[in-house]
Amino acid sequence: MKRIFVLAFLVACGSKQPAPTGPTSESAGETAGSAAHPMEMPAEMQAFHDLLAPRWHAAQGQQRMKDTCDAIAQFQSDADAIGKATPPTDANADTWTNATRALAAAVGELATACQGGNMGTFEAAFTKVHEAFHALMAAAGMHEGMGEEGHEHHAM
């Protein structure tokens, strides 16, 4: 069962490298990539994903925090663009709106954490952004049957 969750995570969050075909472990899931998201994202979501993914998958530490915090204005701009975008046709409008607001709020918390410079606070806030983005993907119908408990997240 854990292998399924790890593979689901890889599909949801991976890079463009192929997913492993053999048994995986949690540590393999942290470094192995996968194919692109199974459904095409709206342009606004793709832009946010393209900003988030390399920072999320970077090794934890001062450089990851610096790179992420240096991009906070773009995170805010991209989250705002998602909030103004037309919901995907398969999305429930209320669920979509709530998810876009949650993403914007999480990015706001990340901005505050960046100002404080505390690594633990930053990582907690960055995790919220990542989880809010996946909740938005679920609201858009991109995580069929997979809520946050449906796949593992690795804070790296």
N, C-alpha and C positions, 0 to 999 in steps of 0.2 A: 504494500500500500504506500509506503514511504517513497518507493521508487517512482510511482505514478505522480505523487506530489512534486517531487524534484523535477521530473520531466515536464510537468505542467508549468512549473516555475521557469524552466529553461525556455520553453516556447513563449511564455508571456514576457520575459524580460531579457532574453538573450541577445547576443550580438549576431552578426551574419555568419558566424562559424557554424558548421553542422553540429547537431546535438549528438552526444555520445550514443552508440548503439548498444553497448554492453551495460552491465550493472553500474549504477552511479552511487556516489555517496554524497553526503552533505558538502564535503570539501570539494568534490568534483563539481557539484552544482554551483559552487561559488565562482569557479574559474571557467567552466565550460560555457560555450555559447550555444546558439541555436538559430533556427531559421527566423525570419521576420514574423511579426504578429500574424495570426492566422487570418484576420480580416483586415482589409484596408482601412486605415484611420482617416477621418476627416483631416484636411490640411492643418487646421489649428491644433489638433491633438498630435499630429505627426511632428509639428514644430516643437511642441512641448516635450514630446518623447525624445526627439533628437537632442534637445538641450539636457534633459534629465539623465538619459542612459549612460553616457560616458562618465558623468560625475558619480552616479549611483554605483556603477561597477568599478570605480577606482578604489584603490586600497584606502582604508580608513587612515586618517592622519591629518596633519596640518595642511598638506598640499591639497587634499580633497576638500577640506573646509575652505581654504583660500579660493580654489577654483570655483566652487559652488557659490560662495559669497560674492565673488567678483562678478558673477552672472545673475545676481538677484534681480536687477532691474529687468533683465530679459525674462526671467521666470515670471515676474509680476506682469509684464506685458503679454506674454504668451498665455498666462492664466486668464487675464482679462479678455483676450481675443477668444478663448474657448467659451467664456461666459456670454459673449455677445454673438456667438455662432448659432446658427439654426441647429436644433437637436437632430441627430440622425433619425431617419424615418422609423427605425425599429425601437427607438427610445421613448419611454414614457416621459412626457414633458416635465412633470413635477420631479420625477426621480433625476432627470438630467439636470434640471435647475438646481436642485439640492446638491448634487455631486459637483457641479461647477462652483457653487458657493463654498463648498467644503474644500475644494482644491485652492481657491483663492485665499481662504482663511489659513490653510496650511502654509501656503507661500508667505503670507503675512507673518506667521509665527516664525518661519525660517528667517525672514528678514530681521526680525527682532533678535533671534538667536545669533545671527551673524554679527550684529552690533555688540553683543555681549562677549563674543570670543571664547566662550566656554565649550570645549570639545563635546562633553556629554550632552549639554543642552542643544548644541548644533546637531549631533547625531539623532537625538530624539525628534527634533523638528524636521530633519531631512527625511527620516523614516515616515513621518506623517505625510509629507509631500508625496513620497513614493506610494504609500498606501492609498492616499486620496486619488492619485492618478489611476491606480488600478480599480478603485471603486468607480471612477468615471468611465473607465473602459467597460466595466460591468454594466453600468447604466446605459452605455451605447450598444450593448449586446455583444461585446467582444470577448467576454469571459463567460460563455454559455455554461451555466451550471457551476461556475466557480466564483464564489465570493472570496473574501480575504482569507477565509479558512481553507479554501480550495487549493491553494498552492503556497509554497513556502517562500518567505522573503529572507534574504540574507543581507544584513547590513554591511557586509564585507569586513 
